[in-house]
Amino acid sequence: MTVVCVLYYTRTMTTRSSESSTDVERWFREHVARLWPAALGSLSLRRSPCVRAQCQACATGEQHASYVLYGRNRGRRFAVYVPDDLAADVRQAVENGRTLQALLAEAGRRYTEARKRERRARR
């Protein structure tokens, strides 16, 4: 939901022609302050068999459900087990991470436009 709101806001807003790079920094800091915790990757619920020979859940095909955070670090994929009671917190962190990515893209555009205006004004 947060990602949708930020994307809608950034797509529908008009950049003020008087916005300075300092204004962009202030805008970015205000929005980023609300985005902790943040994580990149995806949270998945996986089902897998266990190692016990006589497991009833595995015998019926139900298997065992567990959450895993998947991501990339320095080009390598990682997977981290997430206990059930932390899944909601990690899911929120992933959503915040996606929102942060959208904010970074918007901040980059706005900062560049502001710096170009500032450079033109000095000439």
Rosetta blueprint (number, residue, H / E / L):
1 M L
2 T H
3 V H
4 V H
5 C H
6 V H
7 L H
8 Y H
9 Y H
10 T H
11 R H
12 T H
13 M L
14 T L
15 T L
16 R L
17 S L
18 S L
19 E L
20 S L
21 S H
22 T H
23 D H
24 V H
25 E H
26 R H
27 W H
28 F H
29 R H
30 E H
31 H H
32 V H
33 A L
34 R L
35 L L
36 W L
37 P L
38 A L
39 A L
40 L L
41 G L
42 S E
43 L E
44 S E
45 L E
46 R E
47 R E
48 S E
49 P L
50 C L
51 V L
52 R L
53 A L
54 Q L
55 C L
56 Q H
57 A H
58 C H
59 A H
60 T L
61 G L
62 E L
63 Q L
64 H E
65 A E
66 S E
67 Y E
68 V E
69 L E
70 Y E
71 G E
72 R E
73 N E
74 R L
75 G L
76 R E
77 R E
78 F E
79 A E
80 V E
81 Y E
82 V E
83 P L
84 D H
85 D H
86 L H
87 A H
88 A H
89 D H
90 V H
91 R H
92 Q H
93 A H
94 V H
95 E H
96 N H
97 G H
98 R H
99 T H
100 L H
101 Q H
102 A H
103 L H
104 L H
105 A H
106 E H
107 A H
108 G H
109 R H
110 R H
111 Y H
112 T H
113 E H
114 A H
115 R H
116 K H
117 R H
118 E H
119 R H
120 R H
121 A H
122 R H
123 R L
